[in-house]
């Protein structure tokens, strides 16, 4: 890890660069009171954000899904550029991340929005550090609602994720995997899942309730993996498993709920997927 504290960095808040430790939002901002907002987290490579176009397309879709006015990709790109330029001296870690958040702005103390309230846009940087090549995960009994209003949207309503991840950490794991309402595998708290079943690399389709991760989408294009609905039981039937995300990249799963999974080691298709992703990602900052 680069070792910098978030408070030492500069933040970008509604058009102004402010020391992160001094930045504030109104107490009635709907992103705080009810999680009424969307966000994107992008990897920073040599001082520049990776796959910005894909991230902003998803952010715009998520904002539209919540009915929040999106300021436009050029505005968000400018915020990212200004923020990264202001923090160049701190962005020295193996994996740094820029997070951009858009909220519905000041609202009522409950769920009601205030007519005419201006959305709030802010961004910050943090050091993520390198993830190990393999990890352990758990499964949780509470489900993703594939038919819910937030399905497929990257919103700030992450309380269920926080609860599941806390349970994973308590069990000595780094991620938790969710079923949907029909008992099908969906995703992790902040990752997508890939499995090798009968020799074929597959990942759950978005219609089953998973969020379409940028790393997931790139791997689908670059590896020829297939989208396939799978029951939760397939986690123990797979010959290989891995999770993907901006921070994790391609990370093998070798243990689930305290039991050996995926052969207990990093398999050949996992290694191949990691190599392809790293090689292709190195060819362009905005694939």
C-alpha positions as CSV (number, residue, x, y, z in Angstrom):
1,X,0.0,0.0,0.0
2,X,1.1,3.6,-0.6
3,X,0.3,4.3,3.0
4,X,-1.4,7.7,2.6
5,X,-4.3,8.4,4.9
6,X,-7.5,9.5,3.1
7,X,-7.7,12.7,5.1
8,X,-4.3,13.8,3.8
9,X,-5.5,13.8,0.2
10,X,-7.5,16.4,-1.6
11,X,-11.2,15.8,-2.4
12,X,-13.3,17.2,-5.2
13,X,-16.7,18.4,-3.8
14,X,-19.2,20.1,-6.1
15,X,-16.6,21.7,-8.2
16,X,-14.1,22.6,-5.5
17,X,-10.8,20.9,-4.4
18,X,-10.8,20.6,-0.6
19,X,-8.6,18.8,1.9
20,X,-10.4,15.5,2.4
21,X,-10.2,15.7,6.1
22,X,-12.1,19.0,6.1
23,X,-14.7,18.2,3.4
24,X,-18.3,18.1,4.4
25,X,-21.8,17.4,3.0
26,X,-25.1,18.8,4.4
27,X,-26.7,16.5,7.0
28,X,-29.8,16.3,4.9
29,X,-28.0,15.1,1.8
30,X,-30.0,12.1,0.6
31,X,-26.9,10.1,0.0
32,X,-26.3,10.2,3.8
33,X,-29.9,9.9,5.1
34,X,-31.3,7.2,2.8
35,X,-28.5,6.0,0.5
36,X,-30.1,7.9,-2.5
37,X,-27.1,8.0,-4.8
38,X,-24.8,6.2,-7.2
39,X,-21.1,5.7,-7.4
40,X,-18.1,4.3,-9.4
41,X,-14.7,3.2,-8.2
42,X,-11.9,3.2,-10.8
43,X,-8.4,1.9,-10.6
44,X,-5.7,4.5,-11.0
45,X,-2.7,3.5,-13.3
46,X,0.3,5.8,-13.5
47,X,-1.8,8.7,-12.3
48,X,-4.7,8.1,-14.6
49,X,-8.1,6.4,-14.1
50,X,-8.7,3.1,-15.9
51,X,-11.7,2.3,-18.1
52,X,-13.3,5.7,-17.5
53,X,-15.7,5.4,-20.4
54,X,-17.2,2.1,-19.2
55,X,-17.5,3.3,-15.7
56,X,-19.2,6.5,-16.6
57,X,-21.6,4.7,-18.9
58,X,-22.6,2.5,-16.0
59,X,-22.8,5.5,-13.6
60,X,-25.2,7.3,-16.1
61,X,-27.4,4.2,-16.3
62,X,-27.5,3.9,-12.5
63,X,-28.4,7.6,-12.1
64,X,-31.1,7.2,-14.7
65,X,-32.4,4.2,-12.8
66,X,-32.8,6.3,-9.6
67,X,-34.1,9.3,-11.4
68,X,-31.0,11.4,-10.5
69,X,-29.9,14.0,-13.0
70,X,-26.4,13.0,-14.4
71,X,-24.2,16.0,-14.9
72,X,-22.7,14.5,-18.1
73,X,-19.5,12.5,-18.7
74,X,-17.4,15.6,-19.5
75,X,-18.1,17.1,-16.1
76,X,-17.3,13.9,-14.2
77,X,-14.1,13.4,-16.3
78,X,-13.0,16.9,-15.4
79,X,-13.6,16.2,-11.7
80,X,-11.5,13.0,-12.0
81,X,-8.7,14.8,-13.9
82,X,-8.6,17.7,-11.4
83,X,-8.6,15.3,-8.4
84,X,-5.9,13.1,-9.7
85,X,-3.7,16.1,-10.7
86,X,-4.1,17.5,-7.1
87,X,-3.0,14.1,-5.6
88,X,-0.2,13.0,-7.9
89,X,2.4,12.9,-5.1
90,X,0.2,10.5,-3.1
91,X,-0.7,8.1,-6.0
92,X,2.4,5.9,-5.6
93,X,0.9,2.6,-4.5
94,X,0.5,-0.6,-6.5
95,X,-3.3,-0.1,-6.6
96,X,-4.8,3.3,-6.0
97,X,-8.5,4.0,-6.5
98,X,-10.6,7.1,-7.4
99,X,-14.3,7.0,-6.3
100,X,-16.9,9.3,-7.7
101,X,-20.3,9.6,-6.0
102,X,-23.4,11.3,-7.2
103,X,-26.3,11.8,-4.7
104,X,-29.8,13.2,-5.1
105,X,-28.7,16.2,-3.0
106,X,-30.5,17.7,-0.1
107,X,-33.8,15.9,0.7
108,X,-36.3,15.5,3.4
109,X,-35.3,13.7,6.6
110,X,-37.2,10.6,5.3
111,X,-37.4,9.2,1.8
112,X,-39.0,12.2,0.1
113,X,-36.9,14.2,-2.2
114,X,-37.1,18.0,-2.4
115,X,-38.3,19.3,-5.7
116,X,-35.6,21.3,-7.5
117,X,-32.8,20.1,-5.2
118,X,-29.4,20.0,-7.0
119,X,-27.5,16.7,-7.0
120,X,-24.2,16.5,-5.2
121,X,-21.1,15.3,-7.0
122,X,-17.9,14.5,-5.1
123,X,-14.8,12.4,-5.7
124,X,-11.9,11.1,-3.5
125,X,-8.8,8.9,-3.9
126,X,-7.6,6.1,-1.6
127,X,-4.9,3.5,-1.6
128,X,-6.2,0.0,-2.0
129,X,-3.1,-2.1,-2.0
130,X,-2.5,-5.5,-3.7
131,X,-4.9,-8.3,-3.1
132,X,-3.5,-11.9,-2.6
133,X,-3.7,-14.3,-5.6
134,X,-6.3,-16.4,-3.8
135,X,-8.9,-16.0,-1.1
136,X,-11.6,-17.6,0.9
137,X,-15.3,-16.6,0.7
138,X,-18.5,-17.4,2.5
139,X,-22.1,-17.6,1.4
140,X,-24.9,-15.7,3.1
141,X,-28.6,-16.7,3.3
142,X,-30.2,-13.3,2.5
143,X,-30.7,-12.8,-1.1
144,X,-30.3,-10.3,-3.9
145,X,-33.7,-9.3,-5.4
146,X,-33.3,-9.7,-9.1
147,X,-36.7,-8.0,-9.6
148,X,-36.0,-5.1,-7.2
149,X,-35.8,-1.5,-8.2
150,X,-32.1,-1.4,-7.5
151,X,-31.2,-4.5,-9.5
152,X,-28.3,-3.8,-11.9
153,X,-27.7,-0.3,-10.4
154,X,-24.5,0.7,-8.6
155,X,-26.1,2.6,-5.7
156,X,-24.8,3.9,-2.4
157,X,-27.4,1.6,-0.6
158,X,-24.8,-0.8,0.5
159,X,-26.0,-1.8,4.0
160,X,-26.6,-5.4,3.0
161,X,-23.1,-5.6,1.5
162,X,-21.6,-4.1,4.7
163,X,-23.4,-6.7,6.8
164,X,-22.4,-9.6,4.6
165,X,-18.8,-8.5,4.4
166,X,-18.6,-8.1,8.2
167,X,-19.8,-11.7,8.5
168,X,-17.1,-12.8,5.9
169,X,-14.3,-11.0,7.9
170,X,-15.5,-12.6,11.1
171,X,-15.2,-16.0,9.4
172,X,-11.7,-15.3,8.2
173,X,-12.8,-14.7,4.6
174,X,-12.6,-11.7,2.3
175,X,-15.9,-11.8,0.4
176,X,-19.5,-13.0,0.7
177,X,-21.6,-14.4,-2.1
178,X,-25.3,-13.9,-2.5
179,X,-28.1,-16.1,-3.9
180,X,-31.1,-14.5,-5.6
181,X,-34.7,-15.1,-4.7
182,X,-34.7,-18.3,-6.7
183,X,-31.5,-19.7,-5.1
184,X,-29.3,-18.9,-8.0
185,X,-25.8,-17.5,-7.6
186,X,-25.5,-13.8,-8.3
187,X,-22.4,-12.0,-7.0
188,X,-20.3,-10.9,-4.1
189,X,-20.6,-7.7,-2.0
190,X,-18.3,-5.9,-4.4
191,X,-17.3,-8.6,-7.0
192,X,-18.6,-10.8,-9.7
193,X,-18.1,-14.6,-9.7
194,X,-16.7,-16.9,-12.5
195,X,-16.8,-20.7,-12.3
196,X,-15.4,-23.5,-14.5
197,X,-18.2,-26.1,-14.9
198,X,-17.5,-29.1,-17.1
199,X,-14.5,-27.3,-18.6
200,X,-16.5,-24.1,-19.5
201,X,-15.8,-20.8,-17.9
202,X,-19.2,-19.2,-16.9
203,X,-20.6,-16.3,-14.9
204,X,-24.1,-15.6,-13.8
205,X,-26.2,-13.4,-16.2
206,X,-27.2,-9.9,-15.1
207,X,-30.9,-11.0,-15.3
208,X,-30.2,-13.2,-12.2
209,X,-29.5,-10.1,-10.1
210,X,-25.7,-9.4,-10.5
211,X,-24.3,-5.9,-11.1
212,X,-22.4,-5.8,-14.4
213,X,-18.8,-5.1,-13.2
214,X,-16.4,-3.5,-15.6
215,X,-13.8,-6.2,-15.0
216,X,-16.5,-8.8,-15.6
217,X,-17.5,-7.2,-18.8
218,X,-14.0,-7.0,-20.1
219,X,-13.3,-10.6,-19.2
220,X,-16.5,-11.7,-21.1
221,X,-15.1,-9.9,-24.2
222,X,-11.5,-11.1,-23.8
223,X,-11.9,-14.7,-22.7
224,X,-15.1,-15.9,-24.4
225,X,-16.6,-16.9,-21.1
226,X,-20.3,-17.6,-21.2
227,X,-23.2,-16.2,-19.2
228,X,-25.1,-19.1,-17.5
229,X,-27.5,-19.3,-14.6
230,X,-26.2,-21.6,-11.9
231,X,-27.5,-22.8,-8.5
232,X,-25.6,-22.0,-5.3
233,X,-24.6,-25.7,-5.2
234,X,-22.5,-25.2,-8.3
235,X,-19.9,-23.4,-6.1
236,X,-18.8,-26.7,-4.8
237,X,-19.1,-28.5,-8.1
238,X,-16.9,-26.1,-10.0
239,X,-13.4,-27.2,-10.8
240,X,-12.2,-23.6,-10.5
241,X,-13.7,-20.4,-9.2
242,X,-12.6,-16.8,-9.1
243,X,-14.0,-13.4,-8.2
244,X,-13.4,-10.2,-10.1
245,X,-13.5,-6.4,-9.3
246,X,-11.6,-3.2,-9.8
247,X,-9.5,-3.8,-6.7
248,X,-9.2,-7.6,-6.9
249,X,-8.6,-8.0,-10.6
250,X,-8.9,-11.8,-11.1
251,X,-8.7,-13.5,-7.7
252,X,-8.9,-17.3,-7.2
253,X,-11.4,-18.7,-4.7
254,X,-10.0,-21.8,-2.9
255,X,-12.3,-22.0,0.1
256,X,-16.0,-21.5,0.6
257,X,-17.6,-21.6,4.1
258,X,-14.5,-23.2,5.5
259,X,-14.5,-26.0,2.9
260,X,-12.0,-26.5,0.1
261,X,-13.4,-25.3,-3.2
262,X,-12.1,-25.3,-6.8
263,X,-9.6,-27.9,-6.0
264,X,-8.0,-25.8,-3.3
265,X,-5.6,-24.2,-5.7
266,X,-5.4,-21.7,-8.5
267,X,-6.5,-23.5,-11.6
268,X,-5.3,-23.2,-15.2
269,X,-8.3,-21.3,-16.5
270,X,-8.1,-18.8,-13.7
271,X,-4.4,-18.2,-14.4
272,X,-5.2,-17.8,-18.1
273,X,-8.0,-15.3,-17.4
274,X,-5.7,-13.3,-15.1
275,X,-3.0,-13.2,-17.7
276,X,-5.3,-12.2,-20.5
277,X,-6.9,-9.5,-18.4
278,X,-3.6,-8.0,-17.3
279,X,-2.1,-8.1,-20.8
280,X,-5.1,-6.6,-22.5
281,X,-5.6,-4.0,-19.8
282,X,-2.0,-2.9,-20.2
283,X,-2.7,-2.1,-23.9
284,X,-5.2,0.7,-23.2
285,X,-6.2,2.9,-20.3
286,X,-9.7,3.1,-21.7
287,X,-10.6,-0.3,-23.3
